[in-house]
């Protein structure tokens, strides 16, 4: 089943997708509330919605499928890391520590945008980039889960675009903390949340989802990869996120950017030049993930804000002067 959230006429609704269009949940619950109710209850509500009228998808504004309480983004594709460290990092290649455990950072849940929303260039950035990913949505609370247990905690999947200001990110990473403002301006989720059972036919013999991923800019294909090229399956990512702590129903975990042109920075690192060029206002980025759907966002000008003030030189006094 495919759950969606949309806005029409100033009214936000949650529902399910069919060939006829979008069907609203009769009792008005949100997708997050359905996820927290558990998959059986969510499917029951979805089936009830399918008995009601449908509205055409093109007549509404698709919002992120759910209002995620937390968003973690992993870096699970070795090929992506190889290219990006040459562009954004120190150029030393994939560090041995990457292979030891999946790494993630928390990104901004308030910056989620819908499948067809415009995306503004972050203030002060001249090097906007996309990142083609898939996200898993946790369906049940759990702590210190094994990968086997974690599979039972998967609700579903959605397409994830981690928009990145590479020039801001490059500066931040030199402080050995972050990313921060280089990453928190926008994250696209959508077009809908596909329940895990729909994607089981794509699972390969190693337990990975072998979905085709593609990204194009202004109609020109830039990257293509298979989701099964992840270094860890999603169950391992959930298990690691829950290690010594909790994951909750509705939490979103990104796969990290795929390889083979899943972002521009990877190509910049391999080419040793900014080619293809950074995204500019007017550019349209389209991502399609097999079995899930397509998101399409147009880049628009951002806010023109004053420059950030540098740190003030300070004495290292340990006592107050009179």
C-alpha positions, 0 to 999 in steps of 0.5 A: 500500500502507498500512503501519502499526505497532500494539501488542497484548498488549504486543507491537509489530508492523509490517505492512500494511492490507487490507480484512480487517485488519492483516497483520504483516510476517513477518520482524518488520522495523519500518516505518522499516526497510522505508522504509530498504530502499526502496519495491520491497523494502517492497512485496515485504515487504508483499505477503508479509505479505498472505498471512498472517492478519489482525487486526481494526484495532479490536482493537489500539492504532495507534502512529505508522506509523514511528519517525521519526528527525527531524520538520520542520514547514513553514508552507506555507499562506498562508491559515493564516499570514494568520489566525495572525499576527493571533492568535499573531504581531504582527498585521502580516500575511504577511511578504514573506519567507514568499513567498521560500522555504518555512520550517520548524522541527524538532519533537520526534520523541519526542512522536509519538502514535498515531491514537487515543491520548489527548493531554494538555494541556501543563503550564501551558497554557490554550490548546491547539489542533490543526493539520490537516496532511499529512506526507510521508515521505522514502524515500531519502537525498539532499542538495541535491536538485532538486524533480524529484529529490525526487519520486523520494525520496517514500515516502508520506504520513500525516495529521499533527496538530501540537498547539500550546499557543498561550499558550506559543507566543505568549510564545516567539515574542516572543523571536524564537526557536522555537517550542519548548515551545508545540509539542513536547508531542504530534504525531499521525501516522497512521493509516497510511503510504500509499505515494505511488503510491496518491495519484497519481490526486489530482495536479492539473495544477500537480503538487499533491495535491488531497486534501480535508482536514477537522477536527471537534471533538466531531463539529462540523466546524471546518475544511475545505481542499484540500491543493493550496492549499499554496504549494509542493508536497511535492517543493519542501519536500523539496528545500529541506530538503535544500539544503546538507545531507541528508535521510534515509529515514524523515524526516517533513516536515509540510505546515504547517496548512491554511487555512479553519479548519485550526486554532483560532488562525487563526479566533481571529485572524480573529474577534478572539476565542477562538471556537471556544474552546481545547480542553479535557479531554474534547474529541475532535479528528477529522481526515480526509484523503482517500485517507489516513484518519482520526485521532481523539484525545481531550484529557485533563488534563496534568501539574500542574507548578510554574511556570517560574522567571524569569531571575535579575537578573545584574550584567554583571561581566567579572571575578570578585570575590574 
